[in-house]
Amino acid sequence: MSSAGKILIVDDDPDFLEYTRIVLESQGYHVRTAATTELALNMMREHKPDIVLLDVMMSYVLDGLNVARQMRDDPELRDVPVIMISAIVSRQEAGLFPTDEYLAVDTFMTKPVDPADLLKQVARLIRHNDGKMNKEG
């Protein structure tokens, strides 16, 4: 079992939210979900998560990237690790995905997400962020 990190999953696909929540909760993580970017940002500001899993395409193309940028511009949220998750690389919208600019994410994963790989990435980023916080504190 992991140390119970707080995870926010942001995706407009209810099946993905439920599947991912079950995978993460099976390892002891405290999981909250948001189906919109507005709700997600409000939830992050109210109860800062240890990590955010963020879909790229929600209400519009690249919606998730805009949320990640807003997080990096917010002093309270800029240190929260972000795993960007999307099927965009296999869609025609892939050409819209920025390739030459800084992406404000820590890891990028494609759907369908392998549960073992997801758990590995989440644990790695939480450990890394805990280490940074201990050095700063």
C-alpha positions in Angstrom: 0.0 0.0 0.0 1.1 3.5 -0.8 1.2 6.4 1.6 -2.2 7.8 1.1 -1.6 10.6 -1.4 -4.4 12.9 -2.5 -5.1 12.7 -6.3 -7.4 14.7 -8.4 -8.5 13.1 -11.8 -9.8 15.6 -14.3 -11.5 14.1 -17.4 -14.9 14.5 -19.1 -15.2 10.8 -19.6 -17.1 9.3 -16.7 -15.9 5.7 -17.5 -12.3 6.8 -17.4 -12.8 8.7 -14.1 -14.4 5.6 -12.5 -11.8 3.1 -13.8 -8.9 5.3 -12.8 -10.4 6.1 -9.4 -10.8 2.3 -8.7 -7.2 1.6 -9.8 -5.8 4.3 -7.6 -8.0 3.7 -4.6 -7.0 0.0 -4.7 -3.5 1.2 -3.7 -4.7 3.4 -0.8 -4.8 6.8 -2.6 -7.5 9.3 -1.7 -9.1 10.2 -5.0 -11.3 13.1 -6.1 -12.7 13.6 -9.6 -13.7 16.5 -11.7 -15.4 16.4 -15.1 -14.8 20.1 -16.0 -11.7 22.3 -15.8 -13.5 25.0 -13.8 -14.6 22.5 -11.2 -11.0 21.0 -11.1 -9.4 24.4 -10.5 -11.9 25.2 -7.7 -11.3 21.8 -6.1 -7.5 22.2 -6.4 -7.6 25.6 -4.6 -9.9 24.3 -1.9 -8.1 21.1 -1.2 -4.6 21.0 -2.8 -3.9 17.6 -4.2 -0.5 15.8 -4.2 -0.9 15.1 -7.9 -3.3 15.8 -10.8 -4.2 13.5 -13.6 -5.4 15.8 -16.4 -7.0 15.0 -19.8 -5.9 17.2 -22.7 -9.3 17.4 -24.5 -12.4 18.2 -22.5 -14.8 21.1 -23.3 -12.5 22.1 -26.1 -9.3 21.0 -27.8 -6.2 21.4 -25.5 -8.4 22.5 -22.5 -6.2 20.4 -20.2 -3.0 22.2 -21.3 -4.6 25.5 -20.4 -5.4 24.2 -16.9 -1.8 23.0 -16.5 -0.6 26.5 -17.5 -3.0 28.1 -15.0 -1.6 25.8 -12.3 2.0 26.8 -13.1 1.0 30.5 -12.8 -0.6 30.0 -9.4 1.8 30.2 -6.5 -0.3 27.7 -4.5 -0.6 25.1 -7.3 2.7 25.4 -9.2 4.4 22.7 -7.3 1.6 20.1 -7.8 2.8 17.4 -10.3 0.7 16.9 -13.4 0.3 13.7 -15.4 -1.3 14.7 -18.8 -3.4 11.8 -20.1 -5.0 11.7 -23.5 -5.8 9.8 -26.7 -4.9 12.9 -28.7 -1.8 11.3 -30.3 -4.1 8.8 -32.1 -6.6 11.4 -33.3 -6.7 13.9 -36.1 -6.4 16.7 -33.5 -2.8 15.5 -32.8 -1.6 18.2 -35.2 -2.9 20.8 -32.8 -0.8 19.5 -29.9 2.0 22.0 -29.2 5.4 20.5 -30.1 7.7 23.5 -29.8 6.6 25.1 -26.6 7.1 24.3 -22.9 4.4 22.0 -21.6 3.6 22.6 -17.9 3.3 18.9 -17.2 5.6 16.3 -15.5 4.6 13.2 -17.4 2.5 12.5 -20.5 0.6 9.2 -20.9 -1.6 8.0 -23.7 -5.0 6.3 -23.4 -5.7 3.5 -22.9 -3.5 3.8 -19.7 -1.8 0.7 -18.4 -2.8 0.5 -14.7 0.7 -0.7 -13.6 2.4 2.1 -15.5 0.0 4.7 -14.1 0.6 3.5 -10.5 4.4 3.6 -11.1 4.3 7.2 -12.4 2.0 8.4 -9.6 4.2 6.9 -6.9 7.4 8.3 -8.6 6.0 11.8 -8.8 4.6 11.8 -5.2 7.9 10.5 -3.9 9.8 13.1 -5.9 7.5 15.9 -4.8 7.7 14.8 -1.1 11.5 14.9 -1.4 11.4 18.4 -2.8 9.1 19.6 0.0 11.4 18.1 2.7 14.4 19.8 1.2 12.6 23.2 1.1 11.0 22.8 4.5 
